[in-house]
Amino acid sequence: MPKLGAIILAAGLSKRMGKPKLLLPLKGKPLFRYPLEQAIRNHMQPICLIAGQHIQAFKTESSDLLNVEYIYNPSYEKGMSSSLKIGIENIKYRTDATFIFLADQPFVPDLVIRSMIEQFSKDTRIVRPQYHGNFGHPILIDKSLYDEFLNLEGDQGGKEIINKYKNDTKILSFDHTFWGMDIDTPEDYLKTKQLLKYD
């Protein structure tokens, strides 16, 4: 069984939301806890939450969760790649592959995670989900790609690397668009709360 880690990217600036979106409550808990709890439930280790200015609030709001590593990204304003690199650096020698989660996606079910783990094999470098035809997160990457991710710059999440290895990628398709929904704007947040009413 491969050793699978989790990197949870939680250092964004929430510019479109206008306030720290990852601390917004959803069904009684802050948004960022959804992927964090999912990583714990699915026995990933280590679990690294990469945060910027709100790291202390994240620690406080999840102080009951065990085995989570909270890592501060001093360059969080430079964009996603700086957080990704810190995460990869941290898990690089401790895992065979790692999941990369976005902290603002509360609807990804465990079914997606379990399917991705089942599809991961020695011939696969990347496993990624598609939600109703749209690529989404989390993405599972093999350790053979870690060094390439360490060379990323700016606000890119590794699209070029993912495109480069499309022949070594397994794509899993799911019909539910909202599973892959991320919450960026006040409208998204409102829509999310309405969806949950009928959950």
Disulfide bonds with the S-S distance in Angstrom:
none
